[in-house]
């Protein structure tokens, strides 16, 4: 284990996760990993834009050219595995999931300058579709984030009123799932690049518009304590072993 990762998650972090469903680690991503993720993100955006141009489209699903991008599950064959399977992420998984952890999902979530769209209140577990043990989302900032550029807002369990998955409905315009319609604005995550907001898949969260002239880029690996399956029994996404009885795997 590296010196950077040792003792990364404090007792206070663990208690906050248990009580409210999340905690935040400021500036913990190694600089070389931060630079690598920024570079790969830029390459994927260029590729995605070219695909939309070739199709004569400015929108594919929930992706909107120059505005917002979900670039999902493209880690294989890239250097992203260096971060996904790093000591830093192992410590986070041990503190939240225990001695066994699987990579479930990974994606870049990007908001374009001055027009990056908002995302509605939702819980990540709503996208799985079957009852399951909650997994974790690691919201890794590739840029400084603030309210002006569309940071994430988290709604603590104590204010949401439940740790269960709320009923969600799909927004016909944005195609987002929406699961909360109350007045609480949530707590904004305002942190520098290289920080990680760790939250349970049952924590309600949303984000606002990017009104700044810069990109707002986030990398988002998700880990589960066991393979997650859909109603037909097939895997919901990945189930790549990361921690097996406490021992870290190096990825694929």
C-alpha positions as CSV (number, residue, x, y, z in Angstrom):
1,X,0.0,0.0,0.0
2,X,1.3,3.5,-0.9
3,X,1.8,6.2,1.7
4,X,-0.8,8.2,-0.1
5,X,-3.5,5.5,0.4
6,X,-2.6,4.5,4.0
7,X,-5.0,6.0,6.4
8,X,-6.9,7.7,3.6
9,X,-10.4,7.1,5.0
10,X,-10.7,8.4,8.6
11,X,-13.0,7.2,11.4
12,X,-15.1,10.3,10.9
13,X,-15.4,9.6,7.2
14,X,-16.6,6.1,8.0
15,X,-19.2,7.4,10.5
16,X,-20.5,10.0,8.0
17,X,-20.9,7.3,5.4
18,X,-22.8,5.1,7.8
19,X,-25.0,7.9,9.1
20,X,-25.6,10.0,6.0
21,X,-24.4,7.9,3.1
22,X,-21.4,9.8,1.9
23,X,-18.0,11.5,2.6
24,X,-15.6,13.6,0.7
25,X,-11.8,13.3,0.3
26,X,-10.1,16.5,-0.9
27,X,-7.1,16.4,-3.3
28,X,-6.3,12.7,-2.8
29,X,-5.9,11.7,-6.5
30,X,-2.2,11.3,-7.4
31,X,-1.2,14.0,-10.0
32,X,-0.1,11.4,-12.6
33,X,-3.5,9.7,-12.4
34,X,-5.3,13.1,-12.7
35,X,-3.3,14.0,-15.8
36,X,-4.0,10.6,-17.3
37,X,-7.7,10.8,-16.8
38,X,-7.9,14.3,-18.2
39,X,-6.1,13.2,-21.3
40,X,-8.2,10.1,-21.9
41,X,-11.4,12.1,-21.3
42,X,-10.4,14.6,-24.0
43,X,-9.7,11.7,-26.5
44,X,-13.1,10.2,-25.9
45,X,-14.9,13.5,-26.3
46,X,-13.2,14.0,-29.7
47,X,-14.2,10.5,-30.8
48,X,-17.8,10.9,-29.6
49,X,-18.1,14.2,-31.4
50,X,-16.8,12.6,-34.6
51,X,-19.4,9.8,-34.3
52,X,-22.2,12.3,-33.9
53,X,-20.9,14.4,-36.8
54,X,-20.8,11.3,-39.0
55,X,-24.4,10.5,-38.1
56,X,-25.5,14.0,-38.7
57,X,-26.7,14.3,-35.1
58,X,-26.1,16.6,-32.2
59,X,-27.6,14.2,-29.7
60,X,-27.4,10.5,-29.0
61,X,-29.5,9.3,-26.1
62,X,-28.7,11.5,-23.1
63,X,-25.4,12.8,-24.7
64,X,-25.6,16.3,-26.2
65,X,-22.7,17.5,-28.3
66,X,-20.7,20.3,-26.6
67,X,-23.2,20.2,-23.7
68,X,-23.0,17.0,-21.7
69,X,-21.5,13.5,-22.1
70,X,-21.8,10.2,-20.4
71,X,-18.8,8.2,-21.8
72,X,-19.2,4.8,-20.2
73,X,-17.3,1.5,-19.7
74,X,-14.3,2.1,-22.0
75,X,-11.6,1.3,-19.5
76,X,-10.4,-1.9,-21.0
77,X,-7.2,-1.5,-22.9
78,X,-6.6,2.0,-21.5
79,X,-4.6,3.4,-18.6
80,X,-7.8,4.0,-16.6
81,X,-7.2,0.6,-15.0
82,X,-4.2,2.2,-13.1
83,X,-6.6,4.4,-11.2
84,X,-9.6,2.0,-11.0
85,X,-7.5,-0.7,-9.4
86,X,-5.2,1.7,-7.4
87,X,-4.4,1.6,-3.6
88,X,-6.5,4.8,-3.2
89,X,-9.6,3.1,-4.6
90,X,-8.9,-0.1,-2.6
91,X,-8.9,1.9,0.7
92,X,-12.2,3.5,-0.2
93,X,-13.8,0.2,-1.1
94,X,-12.5,-1.5,2.1
95,X,-14.0,1.4,4.2
96,X,-17.4,1.2,2.5
97,X,-18.0,-2.2,1.1
98,X,-15.7,-4.5,3.1
99,X,-13.2,-7.2,2.1
100,X,-14.8,-7.9,-1.3
101,X,-15.4,-5.4,-4.1
102,X,-16.1,-5.6,-7.8
103,X,-15.8,-2.9,-10.5
104,X,-19.5,-2.4,-11.5
105,X,-19.4,0.6,-13.8
106,X,-17.2,3.4,-14.9
107,X,-17.8,6.6,-16.9
108,X,-16.8,10.1,-17.6
109,X,-19.6,12.7,-16.9
110,X,-18.8,16.0,-18.7
111,X,-20.5,19.3,-18.8
112,X,-19.5,21.7,-21.6
113,X,-18.6,25.4,-21.2
114,X,-21.5,27.8,-20.6
115,X,-24.2,25.2,-21.6
116,X,-23.5,22.0,-19.7
117,X,-26.9,20.6,-18.7
118,X,-28.3,19.8,-15.3
119,X,-29.2,16.4,-14.0
120,X,-32.3,15.6,-12.0
121,X,-32.5,14.2,-8.5
122,X,-32.0,10.5,-8.6
123,X,-30.4,7.5,-6.9
124,X,-28.0,5.4,-8.8
125,X,-29.6,2.2,-7.6
126,X,-32.8,3.1,-9.5
127,X,-30.9,2.3,-12.8
128,X,-30.3,-1.3,-11.8
129,X,-33.9,-2.4,-11.8
130,X,-33.7,-5.3,-9.2
131,X,-33.3,-5.3,-5.4
132,X,-29.6,-5.3,-4.5
133,X,-27.1,-4.4,-1.8
134,X,-26.2,-0.8,-2.2
135,X,-23.0,-0.1,-4.1
136,X,-20.7,3.0,-4.1
137,X,-20.2,5.8,-6.5
138,X,-16.8,7.6,-6.5
139,X,-17.3,11.0,-8.0
140,X,-13.7,12.0,-9.0
141,X,-13.2,15.6,-9.9
142,X,-10.9,16.3,-12.9
143,X,-11.5,20.0,-12.5
144,X,-12.2,22.3,-9.6
145,X,-16.0,22.1,-9.0
146,X,-18.4,24.7,-7.6
147,X,-22.0,25.6,-7.9
148,X,-21.3,27.8,-10.9
149,X,-19.9,24.9,-13.0
150,X,-22.5,22.4,-12.1
151,X,-21.2,20.4,-9.1
152,X,-23.1,17.6,-7.5
153,X,-25.5,18.1,-4.7
154,X,-26.0,15.3,-2.2
155,X,-29.1,14.8,0.1
156,X,-28.1,13.2,3.4
157,X,-30.1,10.3,4.6
158,X,-31.2,12.3,7.6
159,X,-32.9,14.8,5.4
160,X,-34.1,12.5,2.6
161,X,-36.1,10.6,5.2
162,X,-35.2,7.2,3.9
163,X,-32.3,5.0,2.9
164,X,-34.4,3.0,0.5
165,X,-34.7,3.4,-3.3
166,X,-37.5,6.0,-4.1
167,X,-39.9,5.4,-7.0
168,X,-38.4,7.1,-10.1
169,X,-40.0,8.2,-13.3
170,X,-38.3,9.1,-16.6
171,X,-38.2,12.7,-17.8
172,X,-39.5,12.7,-21.4
173,X,-37.3,15.6,-22.4
174,X,-33.9,14.9,-20.7
175,X,-34.4,11.0,-20.5
176,X,-33.1,11.3,-16.9
177,X,-34.7,9.2,-14.1
178,X,-36.1,11.5,-11.4
179,X,-36.7,10.3,-7.8
180,X,-37.2,13.3,-5.6
181,X,-39.4,16.4,-5.9
182,X,-39.1,18.0,-2.5
183,X,-37.8,21.4,-1.6
184,X,-34.4,20.5,-0.1
185,X,-31.6,21.8,-2.4
186,X,-29.1,19.3,-1.0
187,X,-25.4,20.0,0.0
188,X,-23.1,21.2,-2.9
189,X,-19.7,19.5,-3.2
190,X,-17.2,22.3,-3.6
191,X,-13.7,20.8,-3.9
192,X,-10.5,21.2,-6.0
193,X,-9.6,18.9,-8.9
194,X,-8.3,15.5,-7.7
195,X,-10.9,15.1,-5.0
196,X,-13.4,12.2,-4.5
197,X,-16.9,12.4,-3.2
198,X,-17.9,8.8,-2.2
199,X,-21.6,8.1,-1.8
200,X,-23.9,5.2,-1.6
201,X,-26.1,4.2,-4.6
202,X,-29.1,5.0,-2.4
203,X,-28.1,8.7,-1.8
204,X,-30.2,11.1,-3.7
205,X,-28.1,13.5,-5.8
206,X,-28.4,16.1,-8.6
207,X,-26.3,18.7,-10.4
208,X,-26.8,22.1,-11.9
209,X,-25.9,23.8,-15.1
210,X,-22.3,24.7,-16.0
211,X,-22.4,28.5,-16.5
212,X,-18.6,29.0,-16.6
213,X,-16.4,29.2,-19.8
214,X,-14.5,26.0,-18.8
215,X,-15.3,22.3,-19.0
216,X,-16.5,20.5,-15.9
217,X,-15.2,16.9,-16.1
218,X,-15.7,14.1,-13.6
219,X,-14.7,10.5,-13.7
220,X,-17.0,8.1,-12.0
221,X,-16.0,4.5,-11.1
222,X,-18.6,2.5,-9.2
223,X,-17.9,-0.6,-7.1
224,X,-20.2,-3.3,-5.6
225,X,-19.7,-5.8,-2.8
226,X,-21.1,-8.6,-5.1
227,X,-22.1,-9.0,-8.7
228,X,-25.3,-7.1,-9.6
229,X,-27.8,-8.8,-11.9
230,X,-30.9,-7.7,-13.8
231,X,-34.3,-9.4,-13.6
232,X,-33.3,-11.8,-16.4
233,X,-30.3,-13.0,-14.3
234,X,-27.7,-11.4,-16.6
235,X,-25.0,-9.1,-15.1
236,X,-26.2,-5.5,-14.8
237,X,-22.8,-4.3,-16.0
238,X,-19.3,-5.4,-15.0
239,X,-18.4,-7.7,-12.1
240,X,-14.6,-7.4,-12.3
241,X,-12.9,-8.6,-9.0
242,X,-11.0,-5.9,-7.3
243,X,-10.8,-6.9,-3.6
244,X,-11.1,-10.7,-2.9
245,X,-11.1,-11.4,0.8
246,X,-9.2,-8.2,1.3
247,X,-6.5,-8.8,-1.3
248,X,-6.3,-6.3,-4.1
249,X,-6.4,-7.4,-7.7
250,X,-4.6,-5.4,-10.4
251,X,-7.4,-5.4,-12.9
252,X,-7.5,-6.6,-16.5
